[in-house]
């Protein structure tokens, strides 16, 4: 799998994790992330997980992990740390 696809999927996983920390009408904007690509993304299926590292009312930090799923145990292929910003009162931006 291409590194850009892995990065986008990890960003999405981290963003969905951040949505669990805010009000339903609030949007989330990624303001920074770092990806570590650890192994080739070769597998029939993949799993992307996001979890909150540091909750906050305006800034939320999340970590993500990407796994290749095939025969045998899941293999960690990439990780991400991302910083998200909560956007409130912006009707021109919807989550």
C-alpha positions in Angstrom: 0.0 0.0 0.0 1.3 3.4 -0.9 2.6 5.6 2.0 0.2 8.4 1.1 -2.8 6.0 1.5 -1.4 4.7 4.9 -0.9 8.3 6.1 -4.4 9.4 5.0 -6.0 6.3 6.7 -4.0 6.9 9.9 -5.1 10.6 9.9 -8.7 9.5 9.5 -8.4 7.0 12.4 -6.9 9.7 14.7 -9.6 12.2 13.6 -12.4 9.8 14.4 -10.9 9.2 17.8 -10.8 12.9 18.4 -14.5 13.2 17.5 -15.3 11.0 20.5 -13.9 13.8 22.7 -16.0 16.8 21.5 -19.6 17.9 21.1 -21.5 16.6 18.0 -21.7 20.0 16.3 -17.9 20.7 16.5 -15.6 20.0 13.6 -12.0 18.7 13.8 -9.0 20.1 11.8 -5.6 18.3 11.6 -2.9 20.9 12.4 0.1 18.6 12.5 1.1 14.9 12.1 4.2 12.7 11.9 4.2 9.2 10.4 6.7 6.5 10.9 6.7 3.9 8.2 8.1 0.7 9.7 7.4 -2.1 7.2 6.1 -2.5 3.7 2.3 -2.4 3.4 1.8 -5.8 1.8 -1.2 -7.8 2.9 -4.7 -8.7 1.8 -6.2 -6.5 4.5 -5.3 -3.7 6.8 -6.4 -2.3 10.2 -6.1 1.3 11.3 -6.6 2.3 14.9 -6.6 5.7 16.5 -6.6 6.6 20.2 -6.4 9.8 22.3 -3.1 10.5 23.9 -3.9 14.0 25.3 -7.5 15.2 25.4 -8.2 18.9 25.5 -11.0 21.3 24.9 -9.4 23.0 21.8 -6.3 20.8 21.1 -6.4 17.0 21.0 -3.3 14.8 20.5 -4.0 11.3 19.0 -1.8 8.3 18.2 -2.6 5.9 15.4 -1.3 2.5 14.4 -1.5 0.7 11.0 -1.4 -3.1 10.9 -1.1 -5.5 8.0 -3.5 -8.5 8.3 -2.8 -11.8 6.7 -1.8 -15.2 7.8 -0.5 -15.1 11.3 -0.5 -12.2 13.8 -1.2 -8.6 12.8 2.1 -6.8 11.7 2.6 -3.2 12.7 3.6 -1.3 9.6 3.2 2.4 10.6 2.4 4.7 13.4 1.3 8.3 13.6 1.1 11.1 16.2 -1.3 13.8 15.2 -2.5 17.1 16.7 -6.1 18.1 16.1 -7.9 21.4 16.7 -11.6 21.7 17.6 -13.5 24.2 15.4 -16.6 25.6 17.0 -19.1 28.1 15.6 -17.8 27.7 12.0 -20.9 27.1 9.9 -18.8 27.1 6.7 -16.9 24.0 8.0 -18.7 20.8 8.7 -17.2 17.5 10.1 
